[in-house]
């Protein structure tokens, strides 16, 4: 059987200080990607100069220069339409992958043909703490050892009824055909766009796990995801859109998994809990979540402390 192919894709805007590290990680993987695609979104710093230099040295690097700023959400939707490989990984230009990221994930993916995604554990760094620290050292429950290499979609849904499986969006390679069959990225979901895709693909095609921290995420107090969570009404509206998307006919399987698996719902943050309190339509899920909290208080405590713990240790 032919080994699956993989693309590394990235959208960048004003990340010049971090971009070389991200590009070097993409271009020097010990198992090279078949496609490397970067969208430059009209940066006002020297991002374009950096990309121009890399293009002259690495002909395999393809860069799309936007004529106007489109934003990371539209860029993500656009990049998915340009992927030419079986799998893809969307990495941020201020994060980076370890050089053996693909070498360790893709063989596991190949052993389970058609699997929805392959993922590894995550580490964190910041300007104050540049050395990546694996998440499992902060929260042991974030480790993958207990899951084995593969969980089918059904097994994953059952796991979420009593346990939490961390699936950070920057640690995964996603099955391209599955992502497209689910409608691609939805810019209307904004900060929840990539997370929605990751969990929907996992609930459709299952996941393989590599219990090592092979991707590093930069923590900053001004990130796109942190900003929206400080705007309660806007985040409530995003969650309303989130459930509306999951209710679409071709995504009903994901909606069913959400309604039956409280720890899956909790993957979308404590804001999800507040949303459920304010939404009588979803009180059955709220009751499941409360019952799960009573049965598994340690996992719930880990999850709710996660953001505050990260900010205390790493925030710039």
N, C-alpha and C positions, 0 to 999 in steps of 0.2 A: 504494500500500500504506500502511495506517495505521501511524504511528510507534509503536513499542512503548512501553508505559507502565512506570513504575518507582516503587517505594516505598523510603523510607528508614526503617529500623527500628532501635530502640535499647533496650537494657535498662540501667537505672541503679540503682546502690546506693551511697550515701555518696560521691558524686562532685561534691558541690556546688561545690568550687573550679574544676572543669573544665567543668561542665555548660553554663553559658551559652555558652561558645565553641563547644561541640559543637552546641547547639541553633541558634545563629546560623548556623552553617555549613549545617545541614540546611534551615533556613527561608529562607535567602537565596541559594539556588542560582540561578545565572543562567539555568539551564534548570530550572524548578521540578519537584519530584517530585509525582506525582499522589496519593500517599498518604504521610503522615508519622505514624509510630506509635512511642510510647515506653511502656515498661512500667516503672513505679516499684515497686521491690521492698522496700517498708517501710524506707526509709532512716531513720537516727537523727540525721542532720544536717538542714540546711534545704533539702534537695533538693525536698521537696514544695512548699515556699513558692515556690521558683524556678519550678517547673513550673506552679503556679497562676497566677503572674504572666504567664508566657508564654501560657498558655491564654486569658487574657482579651484578649491583644493579637493572637494568631494563631489564629483559629477553625479553620484547616486542621490544627492540631496536635491529634492524638488521644492522650490519655494513659490508660493502664490502671493503676489503683492497686491493687496486690495487697493482700489482707487479711492475708497472712502472707508471710514471706520464703520464696521458692521457689528462689532461686539462679539464676545466669545461664544455666545449661545448660537447665533446664526452661523458663525464660523464652524462650530462643531457639527451642525446639521449639514453644512456644505461639504466638509471634509469626509463625512461618511459616504456621501454620494461618489466621492473620488477614490475610495479605497478599492484596490484591485486584487486583494489577497483574501485568503480564507478567514483570517482573524486580524484584528487590529487592536492597538493599545493607544489610547489618547492620553498623552502625558503633558503636563503643564510646563511652560518655559521657565518657571521659577522652581520647579521640582526637578528630580533627576532619578534615573534608574541605575541600579548597580550594573556593572558590565556583564554579569552572568545572568541577568534577568531572563532573557529569552532562552538562554542555554538550559536553564533549569525548569522553566515553565512549559516550553513547547514540547519536549518529550512526554511530559505528563498529559498534555492535551492530545498528543498523537496516540497515546494508549487508550483513549476514549473517544473514538471518532464521532464528530458532530456535537461534542459537549458544548454547552452554552458559553462557558467561560473558564479560563484558568486564572488563578489568583495566588498571590503570595501575601505574607504578612507585611506590615507597614512600619516604617520608622519616621521620626520627626527631627527637624533641625530648624534653626533660626539664625539670625545674624548674631545673636548673643551666644548661641550654642551650635556652632557649625558642624560638629561631629554628630551624625545621625544616631538617634537612640531608638531602638526597637520598641514598638508599642507594648509588646508582651512584658517588657521590664517594668512598665508602669501599671499595666492591667494584665495579669496573667491569663485572665479569661479570654483575651484577644488572640491567644495562640491557636494554631490549627492542629496540633498533634492529635487531639481527641477525635478528629473527624475522619481520619484515613485520607487516602489520596482522592477518592471520588465519592460524591453524593449525587444521586439522580435528583431530578426536580421533585419527585414525590418524597424522597428521603429528606431533602433539604427543607421542604415545607413542614414535614413532621418534626424535624429538628428545631425549627423556629417556634414550635409550640411549647418547648421547655428549655431552650437554650438560645444564646445569641451568637450569630456567625458574622464576624466583621468582614464586610466587603467594600473597602474604600475604593472609590472609582479610579484612582490613579495607580492601582496595583493589579489591574485586570487586563487580560486579553479577551476580547469579545468575539463571538462567532458572527462574522459579517452578515451572512444570509439571514440569521435569526434576528439580528438587530434591525435589518431592513424590513423583514416580514412583520415586525411589530410597529412599523410606521416611522422608524428612524428617530433621531433626536427631535424633541419638541421645544423650540425656543420659548414658547409661551410658559413653559415650566421654569424657565430661568435657572436659578441656583439649584433646583431639584432635577434639572433635565438629565444630567449624567447619572445621578443616583437612581432615578426612576428606571433608566435604561439598564443599568447593571442588575438591579434586582428583578426586573421583568425578564431579562434574558436568563438569569439563573433559575427563575421559576418555570421557564419554558424548557431549558436544555440541560439543567444541572450544572455542577461545577467541579473542577479539580483543584486541589489545594497543595501548595508547596510551603511547608512550615519553616520558612526563612524570610527575613526582612530584606527584600530585594528592591524596594522602591522607597524613596525618601520624599516626604512632604514638608514644604516650608511653612512654618507657622508665623502668622503675622496678624496683628489686630485689625488691619484694614483690608482683609481679604474679601472677595466677592461673597463667599458663603457667610462669613461672620456679619457683614453689613446688613444683609436682609433679615437675619434673625433678631436684629435689634429694632426692627420695624414690625411690631406685632400684627397690625392690620394687613400689611402687604404679605406677610408670611401666611396669615390665615387664608388670604385669597389664593396664594400659591397652592396650599394644601387642598383647597376647594377644587382648583383645576386638576390637581394630582388625582383626586378620587374620580373626577369627571373623566379623565383620560383612562383610568383603570376600568371604568364602567363601559367603555367602548366594546363592541361585540368581540373583536379579535383579541381583546385584552381581559376578557372576563375571567380567564384562568388566574390572572394576577390578582384581580379583585377578590376572588374566592380565597386565594392563599392569604391575602392580607386580613380578611375577615376571620379566618380560622387560626391564624398564627400570630399571637400577640407580640412575640419578640421580633417578628418581621416588621410589624408596624412601628415598634420602638426603634428600629434601625434609622428612622427618619427624624430622630431627636425628641427631646422632651416637649418641643413645640407640638408634636403630634398628639401627645397626651392632652395638652390644653385644647387643641382643636377638637378632639373627641368629646371632651367635657361640654363644649359649646355646640355640638352637633348631635341632636337626638337621633338622627337617622343611623348613627354609628354607635349607639349605646351598647349593642351586643358585643362589639369589639372592645369597647371601653371596659365592660364587665370582665371579659376574658383577660384583658391586660391587668386589671386590678387583682384578679384571682392569681395571675402569674406572679405579680409582685409579692403576694403573700406567700406563695410556694417557693419563690427563688429570690429572696431579698438581696443576696450578695450580687447577683448579676445585674439587678436593677440599680443597686447602689453604684456599681462600677460604671454603668452607662451614664447615670445622671452626674457623676463626678468627673466624667471624662473631659468635657470642655474646660471646666474650671481648673482641673489638674494640669492640662496642657498649657493653659495661659499662665499659670503660676510658675511652671518650670521653664517655659520656652519663649513666651511672647517677647517680641522685640521692644 
